[in-house]
Amino acid sequence: MARKTLPRKDLREKVYVSLRRDLISGAITASERLGEERLAELYGVSRTPVREALARLQADGLVTRGDDGLHPYRPHVDDLADLYELRQTLEVRGIVRAIEDSTLHHDAEVISDELEIWLTARESPPDDTDMMLMDERFHTSLLAASGNHALTEALRAVNAKVRPVRMLGAMPSDDILARIDEHIAIGESIVEGRLDDARAALIAHIDTSRDRVLVRARQAVSMAGALRL
């Protein structure tokens, strides 16, 4: 039986969604060049839908053009504060929605499951990479639990842009434990219905995370490929 061929419009969308997913998840690293031929082979398509997907992703801000072609977005040090401001706006809005409208509630099961993960981590702290992945999952799950899918997708895109910098350098064990406690405080406040406390804890946590990332970024500005200087 001949394999069913997708209509061109559906194929374009499929490649765009797959490539966007791989950029956001980190399956395609920030140092890779996004060559059309290699990507076409990876996704089993011709170069045309790949070219169209890359153009859309460049418009989305997840792909940038350099002297040697297209690459995943690599943040400029000066962009980081703005990205963290956007991240804070998105995440806080998830809590503010519930504060402003008493009929809106977070998905308690999702928050409780995340809280359990961080309570377990308190007893057996993860390494740097696992911590970063846990952190991203917590914040996207927290926002998704507020019921706004669009906010969650926007946060995933911000995370993808900041991730290359967050992976630079080692995190001291004291910082790991402090971050674990910060996540636990946010989760417990939401589960207990103390949304004003949750908002304050979330803002403080994001501010602290921003400061840590900026320090690490400035320490690593000489690392080729990690940042755009």
TORVEXVEX-549342 format. One record per residue (C-alpha): residue number from 0; residue in one letter; x negated, y, z negated. Coordinates in Angstrom, 3 decimals, padded with zeros to 6 digits. Example, Ala and Ser with C-alpha at 12.3 -4.5 7.8 and 13.67 -1.06 7.14 Angstrom:
2
> n,res,east,north,up
> 0,A,-012.300,-004.500,-007.800 $
> 1,S,-013.670,-001.060,-007.140 $
This chain:
229
> n,res,east,north,up
> 0,M,000.000,000.000,000.000 $
> 1,A,-001.355,003.397,000.981 $
> 2,R,-002.124,005.734,-001.895 $
> 3,K,000.420,008.516,-002.234 $
> 4,T,-001.007,011.902,-001.280 $
> 5,L,-000.021,014.868,-003.435 $
> 6,P,001.391,017.938,-001.682 $
> 7,R,-001.284,020.626,-001.356 $
> 8,K,000.359,022.876,-003.949 $
> 9,D,000.506,020.036,-006.499 $
> 10,L,-003.080,019.027,-005.755 $
> 11,R,-004.314,022.596,-006.280 $
> 12,E,-002.529,022.728,-009.625 $
> 13,K,-003.848,019.321,-010.692 $
> 14,V,-007.459,020.302,-009.984 $
> 15,Y,-007.019,023.674,-011.699 $
> 16,V,-005.529,022.063,-014.823 $
> 17,S,-008.219,019.342,-014.920 $
> 18,L,-011.102,021.775,-014.468 $
> 19,R,-009.665,024.224,-017.002 $
> 20,R,-009.254,021.375,-019.490 $
> 21,D,-012.856,020.249,-019.019 $
> 22,L,-014.164,023.797,-019.444 $
> 23,I,-012.140,024.399,-022.597 $
> 24,S,-012.948,021.016,-024.145 $
> 25,G,-016.676,021.376,-023.516 $
> 26,A,-016.783,018.331,-021.210 $
> 27,I,-018.444,020.733,-018.775 $
> 28,T,-021.182,022.524,-020.690 $
> 29,A,-021.967,026.231,-020.532 $
> 30,S,-025.310,025.597,-018.846 $
> 31,E,-023.890,023.678,-015.853 $
> 32,R,-023.615,025.213,-012.411 $
> 33,L,-020.129,024.722,-010.984 $
> 34,G,-020.959,023.437,-007.532 $
> 35,E,-017.969,022.777,-005.300 $
> 36,E,-019.381,019.574,-003.815 $
> 37,R,-020.130,017.967,-007.187 $
> 38,L,-016.761,018.977,-008.638 $
> 39,A,-014.936,017.705,-005.561 $
> 40,E,-016.610,014.344,-006.058 $
> 41,L,-015.857,014.402,-009.789 $
> 42,Y,-012.127,014.980,-009.254 $
> 43,G,-011.837,012.908,-006.087 $
> 44,V,-010.645,015.741,-003.862 $
> 45,S,-011.894,017.925,-001.014 $
> 46,R,-013.760,021.163,-001.684 $
> 47,T,-010.768,023.373,-000.827 $
> 48,P,-008.679,022.759,-003.994 $
> 49,V,-011.862,023.006,-006.053 $
> 50,R,-012.694,026.371,-004.471 $
> 51,E,-009.155,027.618,-005.184 $
> 52,A,-009.271,026.353,-008.779 $
> 53,L,-012.607,028.080,-009.378 $
> 54,A,-011.205,031.345,-008.032 $
> 55,R,-008.263,031.108,-010.451 $
> 56,L,-010.552,030.266,-013.356 $
> 57,Q,-012.787,033.210,-012.466 $
> 58,A,-009.692,035.422,-012.659 $
> 59,D,-008.850,033.794,-016.013 $
> 60,G,-012.287,034.751,-017.324 $
> 61,L,-013.445,031.164,-017.904 $
> 62,V,-015.839,031.169,-014.932 $
> 63,T,-018.414,033.805,-013.987 $
> 64,R,-020.596,034.309,-010.920 $
> 65,G,-024.361,034.576,-011.307 $
> 66,D,-027.267,034.838,-008.900 $
> 67,D,-027.277,031.070,-008.380 $
> 68,G,-023.512,030.537,-008.156 $
> 69,L,-020.624,029.937,-010.542 $
> 70,H,-021.016,028.935,-014.187 $
> 71,P,-018.737,028.538,-017.199 $
> 72,Y,-018.342,031.852,-019.014 $
> 73,R,-021.327,032.586,-021.247 $
> 74,P,-020.676,035.426,-023.697 $
> 75,H,-022.674,038.583,-023.956 $
> 76,V,-023.678,039.245,-027.557 $
> 77,D,-021.697,042.474,-027.429 $
> 78,D,-018.577,040.535,-026.353 $
> 79,L,-018.459,038.410,-029.492 $
> 80,A,-016.878,040.970,-031.809 $
> 81,D,-014.126,041.628,-029.251 $
> 82,L,-013.482,037.905,-028.814 $
> 83,Y,-013.205,037.437,-032.554 $
> 84,E,-010.821,040.386,-032.772 $
> 85,L,-008.655,038.705,-030.132 $
> 86,R,-008.879,035.405,-031.971 $
> 87,Q,-007.757,037.054,-035.201 $
> 88,T,-004.850,038.785,-033.453 $
> 89,L,-003.621,035.483,-031.990 $
> 90,E,-003.978,033.445,-035.164 $
> 91,V,-002.539,035.988,-037.567 $
> 92,R,000.455,036.421,-035.280 $
> 93,G,001.324,032.767,-035.876 $
> 94,I,001.730,033.470,-039.593 $
> 95,V,003.317,036.903,-039.180 $
> 96,R,006.079,035.386,-037.041 $
> 97,A,007.151,033.276,-040.007 $
> 98,I,006.824,036.209,-042.424 $
> 99,E,009.014,038.433,-040.247 $
> 100,D,011.642,035.788,-039.443 $
> 101,S,012.674,033.503,-042.294 $
> 102,T,014.264,031.066,-039.827 $
> 103,L,010.832,030.230,-038.398 $
> 104,H,008.783,027.639,-040.223 $
> 105,H,005.437,025.979,-039.625 $
> 106,D,005.461,022.274,-038.872 $
> 107,A,004.640,021.138,-042.425 $
> 108,E,003.555,017.657,-041.326 $
> 109,V,000.927,019.051,-038.967 $
> 110,I,-000.482,021.366,-041.630 $
> 111,S,-000.479,018.622,-044.271 $
> 112,D,-002.341,016.253,-041.960 $
> 113,E,-004.994,018.906,-041.270 $
> 114,L,-005.262,019.721,-044.959 $
> 115,E,-005.897,016.072,-045.753 $
> 116,I,-008.754,015.999,-043.232 $
> 117,W,-010.437,018.978,-044.911 $
> 118,L,-009.925,017.601,-048.418 $
> 119,T,-011.674,014.420,-047.267 $
> 120,A,-014.449,016.512,-045.703 $
> 121,R,-015.001,018.153,-049.089 $
> 122,E,-016.181,014.782,-050.387 $
> 123,S,-018.162,013.884,-047.262 $
> 124,P,-019.184,017.047,-045.368 $
> 125,P,-019.537,016.713,-041.573 $
> 126,D,-022.528,017.769,-039.492 $
> 127,D,-022.621,021.018,-037.490 $
> 128,T,-021.025,019.658,-034.320 $
> 129,D,-018.243,017.810,-036.094 $
> 130,M,-017.593,020.892,-038.221 $
> 131,M,-017.170,023.052,-035.135 $
> 132,L,-014.765,020.573,-033.550 $
> 133,M,-012.806,020.227,-036.793 $
> 134,D,-012.634,023.998,-037.088 $
> 135,E,-011.276,024.440,-033.566 $
> 136,R,-008.728,021.680,-034.076 $
> 137,F,-007.567,023.167,-037.389 $
> 138,H,-006.993,026.624,-035.974 $
> 139,T,-005.283,025.479,-032.780 $
> 140,S,-003.129,023.038,-034.790 $
> 141,L,-002.253,025.795,-037.242 $
> 142,L,-001.172,028.099,-034.435 $
> 143,A,000.678,025.340,-032.588 $
> 144,A,002.529,024.521,-035.818 $
> 145,S,003.938,028.054,-035.764 $
> 146,G,005.877,027.136,-032.622 $
> 147,N,004.361,029.430,-029.975 $
> 148,H,002.701,027.427,-027.200 $
> 149,A,001.465,030.500,-025.303 $
> 150,L,-000.444,031.814,-028.330 $
> 151,T,-002.049,028.402,-028.777 $
> 152,E,-003.219,028.187,-025.162 $
> 153,A,-004.682,031.683,-025.399 $
> 154,L,-006.601,030.664,-028.531 $
> 155,R,-008.012,027.603,-026.766 $
> 156,A,-009.364,029.862,-024.027 $
> 157,V,-011.001,032.165,-026.608 $
> 158,N,-012.542,029.157,-028.367 $
> 159,A,-014.014,027.963,-025.078 $
> 160,K,-015.727,031.315,-024.579 $
> 161,V,-017.196,031.464,-028.077 $
> 162,R,-018.162,027.776,-028.347 $
> 163,P,-021.596,028.022,-026.628 $
> 164,V,-022.746,030.542,-029.223 $
> 165,R,-021.283,028.650,-032.157 $
> 166,M,-023.388,025.639,-031.147 $
> 167,L,-026.647,027.570,-031.571 $
> 168,G,-028.789,026.891,-034.605 $
> 169,A,-028.208,024.804,-037.707 $
> 170,M,-025.695,025.653,-040.393 $
> 171,P,-026.895,025.547,-044.038 $
> 172,S,-025.094,022.986,-046.213 $
> 173,D,-023.793,025.753,-048.474 $
> 174,D,-022.129,027.410,-045.473 $
> 175,I,-020.499,024.121,-044.493 $
> 176,L,-019.040,023.659,-047.983 $
> 177,A,-017.848,027.277,-048.074 $
> 178,R,-016.095,026.906,-044.735 $
> 179,I,-014.429,023.700,-045.893 $
> 180,D,-013.048,025.515,-048.930 $
> 181,E,-011.809,028.359,-046.719 $
> 182,H,-009.828,025.951,-044.531 $
> 183,I,-008.379,024.229,-047.584 $
> 184,A,-007.261,027.578,-049.045 $
> 185,I,-005.484,028.521,-045.801 $
> 186,G,-003.775,025.142,-045.461 $
> 187,E,-002.641,025.005,-049.077 $
> 188,S,-001.187,028.521,-048.903 $
> 189,I,000.930,027.616,-045.872 $
> 190,V,002.104,024.284,-047.268 $
> 191,E,003.141,026.028,-050.500 $
> 192,G,004.939,028.802,-048.605 $
> 193,R,002.583,031.568,-049.728 $
> 194,L,002.363,033.128,-046.294 $
> 195,D,000.983,036.509,-047.379 $
> 196,D,-001.847,034.680,-049.156 $
> 197,A,-002.355,032.501,-046.070 $
> 198,R,-002.611,035.567,-043.849 $
> 199,A,-005.166,037.222,-046.145 $
> 200,A,-007.207,034.010,-046.390 $
> 201,L,-007.107,033.533,-042.614 $
> 202,I,-008.276,037.089,-041.909 $
> 203,A,-011.116,036.783,-044.421 $
> 204,H,-012.141,033.434,-042.955 $
> 205,I,-012.223,034.709,-039.361 $
> 206,D,-014.144,037.822,-040.411 $
> 207,T,-016.719,035.659,-042.194 $
> 208,S,-016.946,033.289,-039.216 $
> 209,R,-017.518,036.262,-036.892 $
> 210,D,-020.334,037.576,-039.073 $
> 211,R,-021.999,034.146,-039.199 $
> 212,V,-021.781,033.724,-035.436 $
> 213,L,-023.150,037.201,-034.775 $
> 214,V,-026.157,036.499,-036.998 $
> 215,R,-026.837,033.212,-035.215 $
> 216,A,-026.378,034.825,-031.810 $
> 217,R,-028.824,037.615,-032.548 $
> 218,Q,-031.341,035.060,-033.776 $
> 219,A,-031.006,033.166,-030.523 $
> 220,V,-030.950,035.953,-027.931 $
> 221,S,-034.254,034.742,-026.529 $
> 222,M,-032.818,031.301,-025.720 $
> 223,A,-032.357,031.163,-021.950 $
> 224,G,-028.947,029.995,-020.801 $
> 225,A,-027.264,030.303,-024.174 $
> 226,L,-026.191,033.924,-023.887 $
> 227,R,-026.019,036.653,-021.310 $
> 228,L,-028.258,039.398,-022.660 $
